Amino acid sequence: MKTSEPCRVEMRVPRRPEYVRFARCAAKTLALQLDFTYGDACDVELAVGEACTNAVEHVTATTSDEMLVCFLVEEDHLTVEIRDDGPGFDPHGIQAPHPDLEADSGLGLTVIRAVMDSVDIESESGRGTAVRMSKRRERQSA
């Protein structure tokens, strides 16, 4: 399915672990529907799952029970934004995890950056976080 007009799809998803898989499946299904390669669709699925997991893990008593998942479909790429109203953080202060760490904690943003073509993070203490990531669609040879 090719598209020439930008199209925006939004969904509000409960900020609970059992709904992360739903967001992942929606992302992969959309990417496949847009003729992304299977590998690229899996990358989008993985990145969305990591961003949603981060939003779920950082829920506090004062945050809402939802996260917003937005897909912006353009002719040559797909942009996904995961937005929450969590506690926020300094995205510039995040360092790559130490290679000797046994826990998986802290790897989410590293994984997202590894599989997506561009990643932008906006976050402000007490005002939430938006992770915006894009994947270019590879042209299939005829």
Phi and psi in degrees as a GROMACS rama.xvg file:
@    title "Ramachandran Plot"
@    xaxis  label "Phi"
@    yaxis  label "Psi"
@TYPE xy
-102.498  149.769  LYS-2
-136.478  138.315  THR-3
-105.776  -28.1497  SER-4
-93.2465  133.01  GLU-5
-59.0432  141.695  PRO-6
-133.511  134.858  CYS-7
-114.317  130.612  ARG-8
-124.122  128.714  VAL-9
-125.157  145.632  GLU-10
-143.965  139.413  MET-11
-95.6156  125.75  ARG-12
-120.747  134.318  VAL-13
-55.9465  138.634  PRO-14
-84.6552  66.4971  ARG-15
-137.221  149.554  ARG-16
-54.3095  -37.2002  PRO-17
-67.6462  -13.1862  GLU-18
-98.431  -6.41158  TYR-19
-62.5976  -42.4464  VAL-20
-61.3764  -38.2677  ARG-21
-59.5723  -46.8573  PHE-22
-63.4817  -40.5483  ALA-23
-61.1487  -47.5603  ARG-24
-63.7911  -39.151  CYS-25
-62.6032  -42.4883  ALA-26
-64.1345  -46.2918  ALA-27
-65.4047  -43.3466  LYS-28
-61.1523  -44.0937  THR-29
-63.2746  -45.6816  LEU-30
-60.1941  -41.8797  ALA-31
-66.2993  -39.4348  LEU-32
-62.893  -28.8091  GLN-33
-88.9127  11.7338  LEU-34
68.8169  28.1767  ASP-35
-70.1387  152.967  PHE-36
-63.4886  159.516  THR-37
-59.8168  -42.6846  TYR-38
-62.056  -42.2286  GLY-39
-67.9798  -37.2669  ASP-40
-63.592  -38.3683  ALA-41
-66.1032  -36.1649  CYS-42
-62.8827  -43.912  ASP-43
-62.2068  -44.4684  VAL-44
-58.6346  -46.069  GLU-45
-62.689  -46.7202  LEU-46
-63.2963  -42.759  ALA-47
-62.9307  -42.3756  VAL-48
-60.918  -41.941  GLY-49
-65.8833  -43.3043  GLU-50
-65.8818  -42.178  ALA-51
-67.3492  -39.2702  CYS-52
-61.2564  -41.9285  THR-53
-60.2402  -42.9044  ASN-54
-63.2687  -39.7693  ALA-55
-68.7679  -41.52  VAL-56
-67.0729  -22.7698  GLU-57
-107.406  27.8976  HIS-58
-71.535  138.401  VAL-59
-123.36  174.407  THR-60
-64.3599  -22.0124  ALA-61
-99.423  2.48285  THR-62
-95.0284  160.757  THR-63
-72.8119  168.742  SER-64
-91.4553  9.86073  ASP-65
-127.178  157.025  GLU-66
-126.501  150.218  MET-67
-101.638  126.848  LEU-68
-114.476  116.734  VAL-69
-117.214  135.308  CYS-70
-115.457  127.147  PHE-71
-114.311  111.043  LEU-72
-95.1148  121.673  VAL-73
-124.546  170.86  GLU-74
-55.9751  -42.5247  GLU-75
-113.906  3.48009  ASP-76
-160.95  165.7  HIS-77
-120.303  127.924  LEU-78
-111.842  134.132  THR-79
-122.05  134.14  VAL-80
-123.235  129.406  GLU-81
-111.326  120.212  ILE-82
-122.861  134.766  ARG-83
-137.63  168.604  ASP-84
-112.225  34.277  ASP-85
-68.5197  -168.341  GLY-86
-69.2994  -16.2034  PRO-87
75.7959  170.857  GLY-88
-163.151  171.612  PHE-89
-91.3046  103.486  ASP-90
-65.3004  -21.1083  PRO-91
-81.4166  -16.8857  HIS-92
-87.5714  -3.16946  GLY-93
-81.2232  129.566  ILE-94
-110.589  159.411  GLN-95
-62.3874  142.679  ALA-96
-62.3351  149.674  PRO-97
-68.3843  135.982  HIS-98
-63.7206  -19.2102  PRO-99
-87.287  -3.35557  ASP-100
-68.5697  136.033  LEU-101
-87.4702  -30.405  GLU-102
-76.2694  154.752  ALA-103
-82.8276  -6.66932  ASP-104
-58.3327  135.993  SER-105
90.5438  -0.310493  GLY-106
-90.9809  -14.0755  LEU-107
-54.8626  -52.5195  GLY-108
-67.885  -32.1885  LEU-109
-64.0934  -42.948  THR-110
-64.6197  -45.8234  VAL-111
-57.7063  -46.9028  ILE-112
-64.2319  -30.7622  ARG-113
-73.5612  -32.1592  ALA-114
-103.677  -14.3332  VAL-115
-104.838  157.44  MET-116
-78.088  -33.4208  ASP-117
-146.738  145.765  SER-118
-139.381  131.711  VAL-119
-131.26  132.681  ASP-120
-121.964  125.975  ILE-121
-115.86  126.522  GLU-122
-152.096  141.899  SER-123
-138.482  132.704  GLU-124
-53.2049  125.235  SER-125
78.647  -0.527609  GLY-126
-124.211  0.92497  ARG-127
101.044  -176.942  GLY-128
-138.795  143.663  THR-129
-127.419  123.235  ALA-130
-107.717  116.457  VAL-131
-112.874  124.479  ARG-132
-138.912  144.755  MET-133
-128.371  149.86  SER-134
-133.082  126.87  LYS-135
-77.147  144.8  ARG-136
-88.5001  123.964  ARG-137
-75.5763  135.633  GLU-138
-76.1863  129.846  ARG-139
-78.8522  134.615  GLN-140
-76.4792  144.373  SER-141
